[in-house]
Amino acid sequence: MIHSDIGLKNNILNDFTVHFNLNEGECEIKELTNVYFRYRLRVMRFSNHKNSHNNHKSRNNNQKRFGHRVPKDLDISKLINKAISLERSEFVAEHTFQDFPLNPGVQANIVRRGYKQPTPIQDKAIPEVCAGRDIVGVADTGTGKTAAFLLPLITKVLANRNEKVLVLCPTRELALQIQEEFVIFSKGLGLSAALCIGGLAAGPQISVLRRNPNFVIGTPGRIKDFARRHLLNLKFFRTVVLDEADRMVDMGFIHDIKFLLSLLPTPRHSLFFSATIPSDINSLIQQFLNNPVSISVKSRDTSANVDQDVIRLADKSKKIDVLRALLVKAEFNKVLIFGRTKRGVEKLSNILADKGIKSASIHGNNSQASRQKALNLFKQNIIQVLVATDVAARGLDIFGVSHVINFDMPATYEDYIHRIGRTGRADKVGKALTFV
């Protein structure tokens, strides 16, 4: 657990404490006795960083304006975990990519992509998808689910170019990412995909749909709109993928999903991928899937490759200063910071920029073009920090994120899991820190 050097007494949790010295800007790791306790969390939105912590009135006003209460039953000990040794968690695949009945062109694109061996979900799911079976795939975040369905489905369409595939996902960013992966894996094979998402002009998307693409990738709202306007005829789509299905339910898309699935022909090939299977998803499975094969490769609640710790501040007015002191350290080279509100995320990004930290933000008030620009700058290492709301927590595969910092506590433990899943990917150890 990380503390400021103010009020350290009785603030001990788990195996070690890092004492953070704001004046010297350095950390001293001190081994401590394993002491366990629980306490209620009250997290304040960052107040005006220029004000003194002694200004009690200002602090109360900022709490009313920016504050929130986290769930009382959130166990802070669950936010502290050491990464599992890669040697102990090393996965040995049963198959090579060459073992799968994939199109030779797809195989060549896999090599170009730099994939060496299948991930656990790819190892188990690809043979089943190739065999035409319905799939319910449950896996930790960052485990290669996109390739697990794209590779066999591209092969399927290449064998019969009349086949059409619908891919539904919860966010615009995830849809864009899936489209990018589709372009990589279908390079030179003469296939096309239409991207149907909100936040971008509908006209160009409609034009692509009129060209009869093999794949349609989009969010439920935009797909539903096009279907209702008879711009997209779903009766020709005999394959459907629901990616991050639990997130779509969380975001209120359950009725849209049921509506869209009802428009698809039967029999059909249905693939559901999700990090969890809540009751609503289980109901969809029972209603719309045909004897699905269940594939679960979850190792534990959190990514096995993520070191997790907390930063507890006795003086919340020092929160920005502590954050900046961390970000100037060399190891914090690519940092994803999560906040709870759109306003708070935008404000934090601006404050960091003013303090000399190259940063950008993504949230619901940004235009889609602005969100994509920020993501690209972050992916290309042009900026060091991306500050985001939970819109970025699901499904995004951003290479090389060194740290995830929860500047604001997530609403639920499940949201926490998906946030920290942005680091520790591709067998690399990541770090997650949470301000409490």
C-alpha positions as CSV (number, residue, x, y, z in Angstrom):
1,M,0.0,0.0,0.0
2,I,1.3,3.5,-0.8
3,H,0.9,6.3,1.7
4,S,1.7,10.0,1.7
5,D,4.2,10.9,4.4
6,I,1.4,12.6,6.3
7,G,-0.6,10.6,8.8
8,L,1.1,7.2,8.4
9,K,0.1,6.0,11.9
10,N,-2.3,3.0,11.8
11,N,-2.4,3.1,8.0
12,I,-0.9,-0.3,7.4
13,L,-2.2,-3.0,5.0
14,N,-0.9,-6.2,3.7
15,D,2.7,-7.0,3.1
16,F,4.5,-3.8,2.3
17,T,4.1,0.0,2.4
18,V,5.7,2.5,0.1
19,H,6.2,5.9,1.9
20,F,5.9,8.6,-0.6
21,N,7.9,11.8,0.1
22,L,6.3,14.7,-1.7
23,N,9.4,16.9,-1.1
24,E,12.0,14.6,-2.3
25,G,9.9,12.8,-4.9
26,E,11.2,9.4,-4.1
27,C,9.8,6.1,-2.7
28,E,11.2,4.0,0.0
29,I,9.9,0.4,0.1
30,K,9.8,-1.0,3.6
31,E,8.8,-4.5,4.5
32,L,6.1,-4.7,7.2
33,T,4.3,-7.3,9.1
34,N,1.3,-8.7,7.4
35,V,-1.5,-6.6,9.0
36,Y,-5.0,-6.9,7.6
37,F,-8.0,-4.6,8.2
38,R,-10.9,-3.2,6.4
39,Y,-12.3,0.3,6.4
40,R,-14.9,2.3,4.6
41,L,-13.7,4.2,1.6
42,R,-14.7,7.8,0.9
43,V,-13.0,9.0,-2.2
44,M,-13.1,12.7,-3.1
45,R,-12.9,14.0,-6.6
46,F,-9.7,16.0,-6.9
47,S,-10.2,19.4,-5.5
48,N,-8.6,22.6,-6.7
49,H,-4.9,21.6,-6.5
50,K,-3.9,25.1,-5.7
51,N,-5.9,25.2,-2.4
52,S,-4.4,24.3,0.9
53,H,-5.8,21.2,2.7
54,N,-6.5,23.5,5.6
55,N,-9.3,25.2,3.7
56,H,-12.1,23.1,5.1
57,K,-14.9,25.0,3.5
58,S,-13.4,24.7,0.0
59,R,-12.8,21.0,0.6
60,N,-16.5,20.4,1.5
61,N,-17.7,22.3,-1.5
62,N,-15.5,20.2,-3.8
63,Q,-16.7,17.0,-2.2
64,K,-20.3,18.0,-3.0
65,R,-19.3,19.0,-6.5
66,F,-17.0,16.2,-7.5
67,G,-17.3,13.6,-4.8
68,H,-18.8,10.1,-4.7
69,R,-19.1,7.2,-2.4
70,V,-17.8,3.8,-3.4
71,P,-19.7,0.7,-2.5
72,K,-19.4,0.0,1.2
73,D,-18.8,-3.7,0.7
74,L,-15.8,-3.1,-1.6
75,D,-12.9,-5.0,0.1
76,I,-9.7,-3.0,-0.4
77,S,-7.6,-6.1,0.2
78,K,-8.8,-7.3,-3.2
79,L,-7.0,-4.3,-4.8
80,I,-3.6,-5.6,-3.6
81,N,-2.1,-8.5,-5.4
82,K,1.2,-9.6,-6.7
83,A,1.6,-10.8,-10.3
84,I,1.9,-14.5,-10.7
85,S,5.3,-15.6,-11.9
86,L,5.3,-16.0,-15.6
87,E,7.3,-19.2,-15.1
88,R,4.5,-20.7,-13.0
89,S,1.7,-19.5,-15.2
90,E,3.3,-20.3,-18.6
91,F,0.7,-21.7,-21.0
92,V,1.5,-24.5,-23.4
93,A,-0.9,-24.7,-26.3
94,E,-2.3,-28.0,-27.5
95,H,-2.2,-26.7,-31.1
96,T,-0.1,-24.5,-33.3
97,F,-1.8,-22.1,-35.7
98,Q,-0.8,-24.4,-38.5
99,D,-2.9,-27.2,-36.9
100,F,-6.1,-25.2,-37.4
101,P,-8.0,-25.6,-40.7
102,L,-7.5,-21.9,-41.6
103,N,-7.2,-20.5,-45.1
104,P,-3.6,-20.3,-46.3
105,G,-4.0,-16.6,-46.8
106,V,-5.2,-16.2,-43.2
107,Q,-2.2,-18.3,-42.0
108,A,0.1,-16.0,-43.9
109,N,-1.5,-13.0,-42.2
110,I,-1.1,-14.6,-38.8
111,V,2.6,-14.8,-39.4
112,R,2.7,-11.2,-40.5
113,R,0.9,-10.2,-37.4
114,G,3.7,-11.8,-35.4
115,Y,1.6,-14.4,-33.5
116,K,3.8,-17.3,-32.3
117,Q,1.3,-19.6,-30.6
118,P,-2.4,-19.5,-29.8
119,T,-3.6,-18.0,-26.5
120,P,-5.7,-20.3,-24.3
121,I,-9.0,-19.0,-25.7
122,Q,-7.7,-19.2,-29.2
123,D,-6.4,-22.7,-28.6
124,K,-9.8,-24.0,-27.4
125,A,-12.2,-21.8,-29.4
126,I,-10.8,-21.8,-33.0
127,P,-11.3,-25.6,-33.6
128,E,-14.9,-25.3,-32.3
129,V,-15.7,-22.3,-34.5
130,C,-14.2,-23.9,-37.5
131,A,-16.5,-26.9,-36.8
132,G,-19.5,-24.6,-36.9
133,R,-20.5,-25.0,-33.3
134,D,-22.1,-22.3,-31.2
135,I,-19.7,-21.0,-28.6
136,V,-19.9,-19.3,-25.2
137,G,-16.4,-18.2,-24.5
138,V,-15.4,-16.9,-21.1
139,A,-11.9,-15.5,-20.6
140,D,-10.0,-12.8,-18.8
141,T,-9.5,-9.5,-20.6
142,G,-6.6,-9.2,-23.0
143,T,-6.5,-12.9,-23.9
144,G,-7.0,-12.7,-27.7
145,K,-10.7,-13.2,-28.0
146,T,-10.9,-11.0,-31.2
147,A,-8.6,-13.3,-33.1
148,A,-10.3,-16.3,-31.6
149,F,-13.4,-15.5,-33.7
150,L,-12.0,-13.5,-36.6
151,L,-9.6,-16.1,-37.9
152,P,-12.1,-18.9,-38.3
153,L,-14.9,-16.7,-39.5
154,I,-12.7,-15.1,-42.2
155,T,-11.8,-18.6,-43.3
156,K,-15.5,-19.5,-43.3
157,V,-16.4,-16.5,-45.5
158,L,-13.5,-17.3,-47.9
159,A,-15.0,-20.7,-48.4
160,N,-18.4,-19.3,-49.2
161,R,-18.4,-15.6,-50.1
162,N,-22.2,-15.5,-49.8
163,E,-21.7,-15.8,-46.0
164,K,-22.2,-12.7,-43.9
165,V,-21.1,-12.1,-40.4
166,L,-22.5,-9.6,-37.9
167,V,-20.2,-8.6,-35.0
168,L,-21.8,-6.6,-32.1
169,C,-19.8,-4.9,-29.4
170,P,-20.5,-2.4,-26.7
171,T,-18.3,0.6,-27.6
172,R,-17.2,2.5,-30.6
173,E,-13.5,2.0,-29.7
174,L,-13.9,-1.7,-29.5
175,A,-15.7,-1.8,-32.9
176,L,-12.9,0.2,-34.4
177,Q,-10.3,-2.1,-32.9
178,I,-12.1,-5.2,-34.3
179,Q,-12.2,-3.6,-37.7
180,E,-8.5,-2.9,-37.5
181,E,-7.8,-6.6,-36.6
182,F,-10.1,-7.6,-39.5
183,V,-8.1,-5.6,-41.9
184,I,-4.9,-7.2,-40.7
185,F,-6.1,-10.8,-40.8
186,S,-8.0,-10.4,-44.2
187,K,-5.2,-8.5,-46.0
188,G,-5.0,-9.4,-49.7
189,L,-8.0,-11.8,-49.5
190,G,-10.6,-9.6,-51.1
191,L,-13.0,-9.3,-48.2
192,S,-14.6,-6.2,-46.8
193,A,-16.2,-4.9,-43.6
194,A,-18.6,-2.1,-42.8
195,L,-18.1,-0.2,-39.6
196,C,-21.5,0.9,-38.1
197,I,-21.1,3.1,-35.0
198,G,-22.5,6.3,-33.6
199,G,-20.5,9.5,-33.3
200,L,-19.5,9.3,-37.0
201,A,-21.6,10.4,-40.0
202,A,-24.1,7.8,-41.1
203,G,-23.8,8.6,-44.8
204,P,-20.3,7.0,-45.4
205,Q,-21.4,3.9,-43.4
206,I,-24.5,3.5,-45.5
207,S,-22.4,3.8,-48.7
208,V,-20.2,0.9,-47.5
209,L,-23.3,-1.2,-46.6
210,R,-24.6,-0.7,-50.1
211,R,-21.5,-2.4,-51.4
212,N,-22.6,-5.7,-49.8
213,P,-19.7,-6.2,-47.3
214,N,-18.9,-9.7,-45.9
215,F,-18.7,-8.4,-42.3
216,V,-20.7,-5.8,-40.5
217,I,-19.1,-4.6,-37.2
218,G,-20.9,-2.2,-35.0
219,T,-22.6,-1.1,-31.8
220,P,-26.2,-2.2,-31.1
221,G,-27.7,1.3,-31.3
222,R,-26.4,2.1,-34.8
223,I,-27.0,-1.4,-36.1
224,K,-30.6,-1.3,-34.8
225,D,-31.1,2.2,-36.5
226,F,-29.9,0.9,-39.8
227,A,-32.0,-2.3,-39.6
228,R,-35.2,-0.3,-38.7
229,R,-34.5,2.1,-41.7
230,H,-34.1,-1.0,-43.9
231,L,-30.6,0.0,-44.7
232,L,-29.3,-3.3,-43.4
233,N,-31.1,-6.6,-44.0
234,L,-30.1,-9.0,-41.2
235,K,-31.9,-12.0,-42.6
236,F,-28.8,-12.7,-44.7
237,F,-26.5,-12.9,-41.7
238,R,-26.1,-16.5,-40.7
239,T,-23.3,-15.8,-38.3
240,V,-23.4,-13.5,-35.3
241,V,-20.7,-12.6,-32.7
242,L,-21.5,-10.8,-29.4
243,D,-18.2,-9.5,-28.0
244,E,-18.0,-8.3,-24.5
245,A,-21.6,-9.4,-24.1
246,D,-21.7,-8.6,-20.3
247,R,-20.7,-5.1,-21.0
248,M,-23.5,-4.6,-23.5
249,V,-26.0,-5.7,-20.9
250,D,-24.4,-3.4,-18.3
251,M,-24.8,-0.5,-20.8
252,G,-28.5,-1.2,-21.3
253,F,-28.4,-2.8,-24.7
254,I,-30.2,-6.0,-23.7
255,H,-33.4,-5.1,-25.5
256,D,-31.5,-4.0,-28.6
257,I,-29.6,-7.2,-28.6
258,K,-32.8,-9.3,-28.4
259,F,-34.4,-7.3,-31.2
260,L,-31.4,-7.7,-33.5
261,L,-31.0,-11.4,-32.8
262,S,-34.7,-11.9,-33.5
263,L,-34.1,-10.5,-37.0
264,L,-31.4,-13.1,-37.8
265,P,-32.3,-16.3,-39.7
266,T,-32.4,-19.7,-38.1
267,P,-30.4,-21.9,-38.0
268,R,-27.5,-19.6,-37.5
269,H,-24.0,-19.7,-36.1
270,S,-23.8,-17.8,-32.8
271,L,-20.6,-16.9,-30.8
272,F,-20.9,-15.1,-27.5
273,F,-17.7,-13.9,-25.8
274,S,-17.8,-12.4,-22.3
275,A,-15.6,-11.9,-19.2
276,T,-18.6,-13.0,-17.0
277,I,-21.9,-14.7,-17.5
278,P,-24.6,-12.8,-15.6
279,S,-28.2,-13.9,-15.5
280,D,-29.2,-11.7,-18.4
281,I,-26.5,-13.2,-20.6
282,N,-27.4,-16.7,-19.5
283,S,-31.0,-16.0,-20.6
284,L,-29.8,-14.9,-24.0
285,I,-27.8,-18.1,-24.3
286,Q,-30.7,-20.3,-23.5
287,Q,-33.0,-18.3,-25.9
288,F,-30.8,-17.8,-28.9
289,L,-28.0,-20.4,-29.0
290,N,-28.1,-24.0,-30.1
291,N,-26.3,-26.5,-27.8
292,P,-23.4,-24.1,-27.3
293,V,-19.9,-25.3,-26.4
294,S,-18.8,-23.6,-23.2
295,I,-15.2,-22.6,-23.1
296,S,-13.8,-21.0,-20.0
297,V,-10.1,-20.1,-19.6
298,K,-10.4,-17.6,-16.8
299,S,-7.5,-18.0,-14.4
300,R,-8.7,-15.7,-11.6
301,D,-10.6,-12.5,-11.1
302,T,-7.7,-10.3,-12.1
303,S,-5.0,-10.5,-14.6
304,A,-2.3,-12.9,-13.5
305,N,0.3,-10.5,-14.9
306,V,-0.7,-7.4,-13.0
307,D,0.9,-6.1,-9.7
308,Q,-1.8,-4.3,-7.8
309,D,-1.5,-1.9,-5.0
310,V,-3.2,1.1,-3.4
311,I,-2.2,4.7,-2.7
312,R,-3.8,6.0,0.5
313,L,-3.6,9.7,1.2
314,A,-4.3,11.2,4.5
315,D,-4.5,14.6,2.8
316,K,-6.6,14.4,-0.4
317,S,-5.5,17.8,-1.4
318,K,-2.1,16.3,-2.3
319,K,-3.6,13.8,-4.8
320,I,-2.6,15.7,-7.9
321,D,0.9,16.3,-6.6
322,V,1.4,12.6,-5.7
323,L,0.1,11.6,-9.2
324,R,2.5,14.0,-10.9
325,A,5.4,12.8,-8.8
326,L,4.7,9.2,-9.9
327,L,4.3,10.2,-13.6
328,V,7.7,11.8,-13.8
329,K,9.4,8.5,-12.9
330,A,10.9,6.7,-15.9
331,E,9.0,3.4,-15.4
332,F,5.7,5.3,-15.8
333,N,6.2,5.5,-19.5
334,K,2.7,4.6,-20.8
335,V,0.0,5.2,-18.3
336,L,-3.8,4.8,-18.5
337,I,-5.6,6.8,-15.8
338,F,-9.2,6.2,-15.0
339,G,-11.7,8.8,-13.6
340,R,-15.4,8.5,-12.8
341,T,-16.8,11.6,-14.7
342,K,-16.4,13.1,-18.1
343,R,-15.8,16.5,-16.5
344,G,-13.3,15.2,-14.1
345,V,-11.4,13.3,-16.7
346,E,-11.1,16.4,-19.0
347,K,-10.0,18.6,-16.0
348,L,-7.4,16.1,-14.9
349,S,-5.9,15.8,-18.4
350,N,-5.7,19.6,-18.7
351,I,-4.0,19.9,-15.2
352,L,-1.4,17.2,-16.2
353,A,-0.7,19.0,-19.5
354,D,-0.2,22.3,-17.6
355,K,2.3,20.5,-15.4
356,G,4.3,19.3,-18.3
357,I,2.9,15.8,-18.7
358,K,1.9,14.9,-22.3
359,S,-1.7,13.7,-21.9
360,A,-5.1,13.5,-23.6
361,S,-8.5,12.4,-22.6
362,I,-11.3,10.2,-23.9
363,H,-14.9,10.4,-22.6
364,G,-18.4,10.5,-23.8
365,N,-18.5,14.3,-24.6
366,N,-15.6,13.9,-27.0
367,S,-16.4,13.6,-30.7
368,Q,-15.6,10.2,-32.2
369,A,-12.8,11.8,-34.2
370,S,-11.4,13.4,-31.0
371,R,-11.5,10.1,-29.1
372,Q,-9.8,8.2,-31.9
373,K,-7.1,10.8,-32.3
374,A,-6.3,10.6,-28.5
375,L,-6.2,6.8,-28.7
376,N,-3.9,6.9,-31.7
377,L,-1.5,9.4,-30.0
378,F,-1.4,7.1,-27.0
379,K,-0.9,3.9,-29.1
380,Q,2.0,5.6,-31.0
381,N,3.7,6.8,-27.8
382,I,3.3,10.4,-28.8
383,I,1.7,11.1,-25.4
384,Q,2.6,9.5,-22.1
385,V,-0.8,9.5,-20.4
386,L,-4.4,8.8,-21.5
387,V,-7.1,9.9,-19.0
388,A,-10.4,8.1,-19.6
389,T,-13.7,7.2,-18.2
390,D,-14.8,3.6,-18.2
391,V,-15.6,3.8,-21.9
392,A,-12.0,2.7,-22.5
393,A,-12.0,-0.1,-19.9
394,R,-13.5,-2.8,-22.0
395,G,-11.9,-4.6,-24.9
396,L,-9.3,-2.2,-26.0
397,D,-6.0,-3.7,-26.8
398,I,-3.3,-1.0,-26.4
399,F,0.2,-2.4,-26.6
400,G,2.7,-1.7,-23.9
401,V,0.6,0.0,-21.2
402,S,3.0,0.1,-18.2
403,H,0.6,1.3,-15.5
404,V,-3.1,1.6,-14.9
405,I,-3.9,4.2,-12.3
406,N,-7.4,4.5,-10.8
407,F,-7.4,8.1,-9.9
408,D,-11.1,7.7,-8.9
409,M,-12.4,4.5,-7.5
410,P,-14.5,2.4,-9.9
411,A,-18.2,1.9,-9.2
412,T,-17.9,-1.8,-8.9
413,Y,-15.2,-4.5,-8.5
414,E,-16.1,-5.8,-11.9
415,D,-15.3,-2.3,-13.4
416,Y,-12.0,-2.5,-11.5
417,I,-11.1,-5.8,-13.1
418,H,-11.7,-4.5,-16.6
419,R,-9.8,-1.3,-15.9
420,I,-6.6,-3.1,-14.8
421,G,-7.0,-5.5,-17.7
422,R,-5.5,-2.8,-20.0
423,T,-2.1,-3.6,-18.6
424,G,-0.2,-6.9,-18.1
425,R,-1.1,-8.1,-21.6
426,A,0.8,-10.4,-23.9
427,D,2.7,-12.1,-21.1
428,K,4.1,-8.8,-19.8
429,V,3.9,-7.8,-16.2
430,G,1.9,-4.6,-15.7
431,K,1.2,-2.5,-12.6
432,A,-2.1,-1.1,-11.3
433,L,-2.4,1.6,-8.6
434,T,-5.6,2.8,-7.0
435,F,-6.1,6.0,-5.0
436,V,-8.2,5.4,-1.9
